[in-house]
Amino acid sequence: QKRVRGKEFNDLIEEFMSSCQQVFGPSVLLQFEDFGNSTAFGLLEQTRDRYTTFNDDIQGTACVALAGVIASLKINGAPSKLADHRILFFGAGEAGIGIGSLIAYAISHEDGVSEEQARKNIWFVDSQGLITEQRHKTSSLKHHKVPFAHDASAYSGDLVELEDIVKSLKPTMIVGVSAQPGKFTEGVIRAMADINQVPIIFALSNPTHKCECTAQEAYDYTNQRCVFASGSPFGTVSSGGKTFEPGQGNNAYIFPGLALGVIAAKAKKIPESLFYETAVCLAGQVTKDDYARGSIYPKLERIREVSFNIAVGVAQSCYKLNLAREKKHKHIDKYIRSKITNFHY
């Protein structure tokens, strides 16, 4: 039996969400998980301003990826501002578009430009090649890809094969969100190393066997110069006489702390600004030791500490943005800590 779509499907979601509010109160937090491209973007747009809700595949993934990009700005030889990046995504589904959109929001927020202008240096590759304005004119792109369909007339070549696109576009960073293993080939990675002093390579597809490249390949083919992050763990890697412990861009860094802060403040909704603030908070918890071991994320062993700090920051932002229904507590950190389950008893 085919799944119901259209009005009947949307009515069911609306009934479920409104019923949750009736039963659990107007601040109940509803998290979307594993909805497909055909419904996820539309449902998010339909509900985000009326309910306390977010889509982890779109926004949680975006948040943890943005945190990694922000953390990489402190590395010598890498771009020191988000606006200095030219980012190329391989894969244009929920995760990729979500990351690109949040990065555009962050550039807009930090540099005072429009999000449309901020998107100009964010490019996407799908199964047909580079997503361009020219392609949009000749074939119908899915609606979520259209904001990233840029004028590519300044770039040469057929712009279909990833290695050719990298050589023509000269990105500072490539992000794999395709679930297609091995697509960051030796040629692609070496091209990134030729273009950049510190190439940034995020192979975020998971599980590990779907990763666009391995950590070993990224370090070997860039002569150990890259910043590498993955969606799945790779453990310790030895390359060129150096040892690395690359970071894992895991949503577990984001949704527990974000959710705790939102619930504690009884937030009315979750705007993009909260995801940006969360990413900044996570990036700010990367230590010198983390950088030294080759990671742009804190150790997962610190997840409860990291989540608590994010929760406090999110709650404070809710009060600052007038999103909170809960009265403001004098000691917000103590109030939030009282909401955390203690497993040691």
Secondary structure, DSSP 8 states (H G I E B T S, - for coil): -----THHHHHHHHHHHHHHHHHH-TT-EEEE-S--HHHHHHHHHHHTTTSEEEEIIIIIHHHHHHHHHHHHTTSTTS-SSGGG--EEEE--SHHHHHHHHHHHHHHHHHH---HHHHGGGEEEEETTEE-BHHHHHHS---TTTGGG-B--TTS-S---SHHHHHHHH--SEEEE-S--TT-S-HHHHHHHHHH-SS-EEEE--SSGGG-SS-HHHHHHHTTT--EEEESS----EEETTEEE--EE--GGGTHHHHHHHHHHHTBS---HHHHHHHHHHHHTT--HHHHHTT-SS--GGGHHHHHHHHHHHHHHHHHHTT-B-S---SSHHHHHHTTS-----
